[in-house]
Amino acid sequence: MKATELEIDGLVNIRDVGGMVTVDGRSVRPGRLLRSDNPKALTDRGRQQLMDVVGPKVVIDLRIPLEVDREGYELDPAVRLVNCPMTPQSGVNQAQIDAGMCDNLIDDYLRQIDVNGRYVARALGIIAESQNHPVIVHCTAGKDRTGITVAMTLDILGVPHEDIVADYHVTTKNMAPVLERIRSAPVFKENGLADAPDWIFASDPETMRGFLARMTTLYGGAEGWALMNGMTADQIAALRESLLDSLHD
């Protein structure tokens, strides 16, 4: 099964990864982990829908402080917000690429789990705790930083790579309104993202497939990476226990 897309007024790229199936036949429990674009555009109706339909206990915001300050949002006071800032690693113009920033998303994602590894691991640790569920993970588009964090989670759970790739690619059809927001936002006009080349906004299957393959070659998989970046074996076990159904369910 694939992730379930939700209709929440103001969100265009939100889905519940529950229902995805692991290689050993277990299913990701619905209503535990969701991925989303920035909730800034939520309407009053959308905020109420979010609480009624999802009822998140924790929202993990992967954006850097500048984005949070300039493109922040308000949610129900009952929701705990946690910032795990992941700095984008791609160059938005040729000068930045010439200075050493990445010129493709696969390298960006691999550098993310290196440079921003502690924040990815922190996010995974929060997701592992059942008392935080439902938990929503988001960045600006819900594509790159969110895609990395969700992909690493799903890989630890044992979801096949091609299913992770397919989930990542869902963002492609949802990207037009997100891109419109980015192109018009003053903060992104100032930092150059609004005028970035098209490849930065793509979510092609080859990108996630390449990232997962190279990550697996380098670390033996997301579990190996996580253990090298501060997560414990108990946290890995808790992640599986809290997000997966029983083989006998």
TAQUI-V997391 format. One record per residue. N is the residue number from 1. RES is the residue in three letters. PSI is psi in radians with two decimals (NA if undefined). D_CENTER is the distance of its C-alpha to the mean C-alpha in Angstrom with 2 decimals. Layout:
BEGIN
n res psi d_center
N RES PSI D_CENTER
N RES PSI D_CENTER
END
This chain:
BEGIN
n res psi d_center
1 MET 2.72 19.05
2 LYS 2.97 15.92
3 ALA 2.70 13.27
4 THR 2.07 15.05
5 GLU 2.49 14.48
6 LEU 2.70 15.78
7 GLU 1.77 18.16
8 ILE 2.13 17.64
9 ASP 1.99 19.79
10 GLY -0.28 17.97
11 LEU 2.37 14.48
12 VAL -0.08 14.25
13 ASN 0.88 10.87
14 ILE 2.34 10.37
15 ARG 2.67 10.78
16 ASP 2.14 11.63
17 VAL -0.02 11.02
18 GLY 2.49 14.44
19 GLY -0.34 17.18
20 MET 2.50 15.71
21 VAL 2.41 18.50
22 THR 2.97 18.85
23 VAL -0.41 21.55
24 ASP 0.21 23.88
25 GLY 0.12 23.71
26 ARG 2.75 21.73
27 SER 2.53 19.30
28 VAL 2.26 16.06
29 ARG 2.32 17.40
30 PRO 2.69 16.61
31 GLY 0.27 15.81
32 ARG -0.83 14.08
33 LEU 2.19 10.27
34 LEU 2.65 8.75
35 ARG 2.58 5.78
36 SER 2.86 7.32
37 ASP 3.10 8.78
38 ASN 2.19 10.89
39 PRO 0.08 13.42
40 LYS -0.63 16.20
41 ALA 0.06 17.75
42 LEU 2.33 18.27
43 THR 3.01 21.97
44 ASP -0.72 24.11
45 ARG -0.72 24.08
46 GLY -0.68 20.30
47 ARG -0.69 20.05
48 GLN -0.71 22.61
49 GLN -0.73 20.98
50 LEU -0.74 17.72
51 MET -0.66 19.94
52 ASP -0.73 22.12
53 VAL -0.70 19.73
54 VAL -0.86 16.86
55 GLY 0.89 18.47
56 PRO 2.46 15.54
57 LYS -0.60 16.89
58 VAL 2.42 14.04
59 VAL 2.12 11.35
60 ILE 2.02 9.15
61 ASP 2.04 9.17
62 LEU 0.10 7.80
63 ARG 2.77 10.51
64 ILE 2.82 13.89
65 PRO -0.66 16.97
66 LEU -0.78 18.46
67 GLU -0.71 15.72
68 VAL -0.78 15.80
69 ASP -0.72 19.59
70 ARG -0.44 20.04
71 GLU 0.70 17.34
72 GLY -2.99 17.17
73 TYR 2.98 17.75
74 GLU 2.38 19.60
75 LEU 3.05 18.78
76 ASP 2.38 21.23
77 PRO -0.34 22.66
78 ALA -0.27 21.99
79 VAL 2.26 18.22
80 ARG 2.19 17.35
81 LEU 2.31 15.03
82 VAL 2.21 13.69
83 ASN 2.14 12.78
84 CYS 1.41 11.20
85 PRO 2.12 11.88
86 MET 1.94 10.62
87 THR 2.17 13.30
88 PRO 2.52 12.85
89 GLN 0.01 15.26
90 SER 2.56 16.54
91 GLY 2.31 19.86
92 VAL -0.11 20.17
93 ASN 2.97 23.89
94 GLN -0.58 26.41
95 ALA -0.72 27.57
96 GLN -0.66 24.24
97 ILE -0.75 24.02
98 ASP -0.48 27.64
99 ALA -0.03 26.83
100 GLY -0.01 24.46
101 MET 2.80 21.01
102 CYS 2.54 19.29
103 ASP 0.29 20.58
104 ASN 2.75 18.05
105 LEU -0.52 14.34
106 ILE -0.82 15.02
107 ASP -0.65 16.75
108 ASP -0.86 14.17
109 TYR -0.70 11.51
110 LEU -0.68 14.37
111 ARG -0.58 15.46
112 GLN -0.84 12.15
113 ILE -0.09 12.53
114 ASP -1.09 16.12
115 VAL -0.74 16.39
116 ASN 0.41 13.46
117 GLY -0.66 13.70
118 ARG -0.56 14.98
119 TYR -0.64 12.04
120 VAL -0.80 9.63
121 ALA -0.66 12.55
122 ARG -0.75 13.05
123 ALA -0.76 9.72
124 LEU -0.66 10.63
125 GLY -0.67 14.06
126 ILE -0.75 13.29
127 ILE -0.55 11.58
128 ALA -0.39 14.75
129 GLU 2.02 17.11
130 SER -0.47 18.29
131 GLN -0.21 19.69
132 ASN -0.07 16.29
133 HIS 2.51 15.64
134 PRO 2.49 14.58
135 VAL 2.37 11.43
136 ILE 2.32 8.85
137 VAL 2.30 5.49
138 HIS 2.83 5.48
139 CYS -2.24 6.78
140 THR -0.96 9.69
141 ALA -0.28 9.13
142 GLY 0.52 5.67
143 LYS -1.04 6.37
144 ASP -1.22 6.59
145 ARG -0.72 5.08
146 THR -0.74 1.45
147 GLY -0.72 3.91
148 ILE -0.87 5.64
149 THR -0.76 4.69
150 VAL -0.69 4.86
151 ALA -0.74 7.59
152 MET -0.69 9.29
153 THR -0.88 9.50
154 LEU -0.61 10.92
155 ASP -0.72 13.13
156 ILE -0.66 14.55
157 LEU -0.38 15.31
158 GLY 0.32 17.12
159 VAL 2.32 15.56
160 PRO 2.54 17.27
161 HIS -0.70 15.66
162 GLU -0.50 16.87
163 ASP -0.62 15.14
164 ILE -0.72 11.72
165 VAL -0.79 12.92
166 ALA -0.70 14.10
167 ASP -0.74 10.98
168 TYR -0.73 9.26
169 HIS -0.34 12.59
170 VAL -0.58 12.68
171 THR -0.49 11.06
172 THR -0.81 14.33
173 LYS -0.24 16.53
174 ASN 0.00 14.63
175 MET -0.45 14.48
176 ALA -0.89 18.07
177 PRO -0.55 17.91
178 VAL -0.78 14.82
179 LEU -0.65 16.81
180 GLU -0.72 19.85
181 ARG -0.78 18.38
182 ILE -0.78 17.38
183 ARG -0.46 20.82
184 SER -0.17 22.63
185 ALA 2.24 21.04
186 PRO -0.71 23.52
187 VAL -0.62 21.13
188 PHE -0.39 19.64
189 LYS -0.64 23.24
190 GLU -0.70 24.24
191 ASN -0.01 21.73
192 GLY -0.18 22.09
193 LEU -0.58 18.69
194 ALA -0.46 20.50
195 ASP 0.28 22.80
196 ALA 2.72 20.51
197 PRO 2.77 21.33
198 ASP -0.56 19.88
199 TRP -0.46 18.21
200 ILE -0.48 15.59
201 PHE 0.08 14.48
202 ALA 2.73 14.74
203 SER 1.02 12.49
204 ASP 2.52 15.39
205 PRO -0.66 15.48
206 GLU -0.49 17.34
207 THR -0.95 14.56
208 MET -0.64 12.25
209 ARG -0.77 15.59
210 GLY -0.71 16.93
211 PHE -0.84 14.14
212 LEU -0.71 14.38
213 ALA -0.81 18.14
214 ARG -0.64 18.57
215 MET -0.73 16.35
216 THR -0.70 18.49
217 THR -0.73 21.61
218 LEU -0.69 20.97
219 TYR -0.06 19.93
220 GLY 0.13 20.92
221 GLY 3.02 17.43
222 ALA -0.56 14.45
223 GLU -0.80 16.96
224 GLY -0.74 19.31
225 TRP -0.81 16.86
226 ALA -0.72 15.84
227 LEU -0.48 19.56
228 MET -0.21 20.32
229 ASN 0.51 17.92
230 GLY -0.20 19.22
231 MET 2.61 18.11
232 THR 2.86 21.18
233 ALA -0.60 22.29
234 ASP -0.66 22.63
235 GLN -0.68 18.98
236 ILE -0.78 18.09
237 ALA -0.69 20.69
238 ALA -0.63 19.46
239 LEU -0.81 15.94
240 ARG -0.73 17.79
241 GLU -0.68 20.38
242 SER -0.45 18.26
243 LEU -0.31 15.89
244 LEU 2.53 18.48
245 ASP 2.96 21.74
246 SER 2.61 24.99
247 LEU -0.36 26.60
248 HIS 0.02 29.49
249 ASP NA 27.76
END
